[in-house]
Amino acid sequence: MCLGDGGRSTQLAEAERQRAEEEARQGRVREGADAVNNTFAQYDDDFYKGITQNYLDYATPQVEDQFKDAARELRINLARNAMLDSSVNADRKGKLQESYNKAMRDQSMKGKEYANATQQSLEAVKTDLLSQNQNIADPVLIAQSAANRANAAAELPPYSPLGELFAGAAEGFATQLELEQRKKNRYTRPELFTFSGSSKVIGE
């Protein structure tokens, strides 16, 4: 009986030890999870909006510089072809403005793409860290890893210079001039026919 009672006491003591160890481990897991969540709490909506704005701050001056160059070249070519007061002037300027608006929309979308890619990367890193935390239960190690990996995931790649956005905006004026001249000729051409019951060529 004594031996049996001793064996039972040993089992109870071992179960209590394992329970205490598991509680301690779960405490470390919670501590590690808190460290991960706190590290990633800074990456909120304002952070991602900032990424979009950061790219726009880079791209917008390039768009505007190219637009100014294209507008200047367009004005020079219009003046060279005596078309500053023509309908071609308004048409070309309108199309150039449309190209500018599209370029700005495209850059805004690209900025959002950078933000979305960064968000996806950070969320994937956070998920992986939380999974690791369950296994290693080492809050100090997981906190250090969270800080390092979050900084790496949030780092943006270098931006590439923009390509030509308004190529051809100031070209093709020979054809435009011909079209404009044809339009004028249509309304200034001498009348070849007169009508008095039947058509008759003048001079007969």
C-alpha positions in Angstrom: 0.0 0.0 0.0 2.8 2.3 0.9 4.5 1.7 -2.4 1.3 2.2 -4.2 0.6 5.5 -2.5 4.1 6.6 -3.2 3.8 5.9 -6.9 0.5 7.8 -7.0 2.1 10.8 -5.2 5.0 10.7 -7.7 2.5 10.8 -10.6 0.6 13.7 -9.1 3.9 15.6 -8.5 4.9 15.0 -12.1 1.6 16.1 -13.4 1.7 19.2 -11.3 5.3 19.9 -12.6 4.2 19.5 -16.2 1.2 21.7 -15.6 3.3 24.4 -14.1 5.8 24.2 -17.0 3.0 24.5 -19.5 1.5 27.5 -17.8 4.9 29.1 -17.8 5.4 28.3 -21.4 2.0 29.7 -22.3 2.9 32.9 -20.4 6.1 33.2 -22.5 4.0 32.6 -25.6 1.6 35.4 -24.6 4.5 37.7 -23.9 6.1 36.9 -27.3 2.8 37.5 -29.1 2.4 40.8 -27.3 5.9 41.8 -28.5 5.1 40.8 -32.1 1.8 42.7 -32.0 3.4 45.8 -30.5 6.1 45.8 -33.1 3.6 45.7 -36.0 1.1 48.1 -34.4 3.0 51.0 -36.0 2.1 49.8 -39.5 -1.4 51.2 -39.6 -3.5 52.9 -42.4 -1.5 56.2 -42.0 1.7 54.3 -42.5 0.5 52.8 -45.8 -0.9 56.1 -47.0 2.5 57.6 -46.3 4.1 55.0 -48.6 1.7 56.1 -51.4 2.5 59.8 -50.7 6.2 59.1 -50.6 6.1 57.7 -54.1 4.0 60.5 -55.3 6.4 63.0 -53.9 9.1 61.3 -56.0 7.1 60.9 -59.2 5.0 64.1 -59.4 7.9 66.5 -60.1 9.0 64.2 -62.9 5.5 64.2 -64.4 5.2 68.0 -64.1 8.7 68.6 -65.6 7.9 66.3 -68.6 4.5 68.0 -69.0 6.1 71.5 -69.0 8.7 70.4 -71.6 6.0 68.8 -73.8 3.8 71.9 -73.5 6.7 74.2 -74.5 7.6 72.0 -77.5 3.9 71.9 -78.5 3.7 75.7 -78.3 6.9 76.1 -80.4 5.6 73.8 -83.1 2.2 75.4 -83.2 3.9 78.8 -83.6 6.2 77.5 -86.3 3.3 76.2 -88.3 1.2 79.4 -87.7 -1.4 77.3 -85.9 -1.6 79.1 -82.5 -5.1 80.4 -83.4 -6.3 77.2 -85.1 -8.5 74.4 -83.9 -5.5 72.2 -83.8 -4.1 74.3 -80.9 -7.1 73.6 -78.7 -7.3 69.9 -79.7 -3.6 69.3 -79.0 -3.6 71.1 -75.7 -6.7 69.2 -74.7 -5.1 65.9 -75.5 -1.9 66.9 -73.7 -3.9 67.7 -70.6 -5.7 64.4 -70.8 -2.3 62.6 -71.0 -1.2 64.6 -67.9 -4.3 63.6 -66.0 -3.8 60.0 -66.9 -0.1 60.1 -66.0 -1.0 61.4 -62.5 -3.6 58.7 -62.0 -1.1 56.1 -63.1 1.4 57.3 -60.6 -1.2 57.4 -57.8 -2.0 53.7 -58.6 1.6 52.8 -58.6 2.1 54.4 -55.2 -0.9 52.3 -53.9 0.7 49.2 -55.4 3.9 49.9 -53.3 1.7 50.3 -50.2 -0.2 47.1 -50.9 2.9 45.1 -51.5 4.5 46.4 -48.3 1.3 45.6 -46.3 1.2 42.0 -47.7 4.8 41.5 -46.9 4.4 42.8 -43.3 1.3 40.7 -42.7 3.1 37.6 -44.0 6.1 38.2 -41.7 3.8 38.8 -38.7 1.9 35.6 -39.3 5.1 33.7 -39.6 6.5 35.2 -36.4 3.3 34.4 -34.4 3.6 30.8 -35.6 7.3 30.6 -34.6 6.4 32.1 -31.2 4.1 29.2 -30.5 6.9 26.8 -31.0 9.9 28.5 -29.4 8.2 30.3 -26.5 11.1 32.7 -26.2 9.8 36.3 -25.9 13.2 37.9 -26.0 14.3 36.1 -29.1 10.9 36.6 -30.9 10.9 40.3 -30.0 14.4 40.8 -31.6 13.3 38.8 -34.6 10.1 40.8 -35.0 12.0 44.1 -34.9 14.6 43.0 -37.5 12.1 41.3 -39.9 9.6 44.1 -39.7 12.2 46.7 -40.5 13.3 44.7 -43.5 9.8 44.1 -44.8 8.9 47.8 -44.5 11.9 49.0 -46.4 10.9 50.2 -49.9 12.9 49.3 -53.0 14.7 52.2 -54.9 12.3 53.9 -57.3 13.1 53.8 -61.0 13.0 57.1 -63.0 9.9 57.6 -65.1 10.0 56.9 -68.8 8.8 59.2 -71.5 5.2 60.1 -70.6 4.3 62.6 -73.4 6.2 61.2 -76.4 4.7 62.4 -79.6 2.6 65.2 -78.0 4.3 67.8 -80.2 4.8 65.8 -83.4 2.9 65.2 -86.6 2.2 68.8 -87.5 2.7 68.4 -91.2 -0.3 66.1 -91.3 -2.3 68.4 -89.0 -1.4 71.4 -91.1 -2.6 69.6 -94.2 -5.9 68.6 -92.5 -6.4 72.2 -91.3 -5.7 73.6 -94.8 -8.1 71.1 -96.4 -10.8 72.2 -94.0 -10.2 75.8 -94.9 -10.2 75.0 -98.7 -13.5 73.2 -98.3 -15.2 76.6 -97.5 -13.1 78.9 -99.7 -13.0 76.9 -102.9 -14.6 78.8 -106.0 -18.0 77.6 -107.0 -17.8 75.5 -110.2 -21.5 75.0 -110.7 -24.6 77.2 -110.8 -28.1 75.9 -110.8 -31.0 77.2 -113.0 -33.1 74.2 -113.6 -30.2 72.1 -114.6 -26.5 72.1 -113.7 -24.2 74.0 -116.0 -20.5 74.7 -116.0 -19.8 78.4 -115.9 -18.2 79.6 -119.1 -20.3 77.5 -121.5 
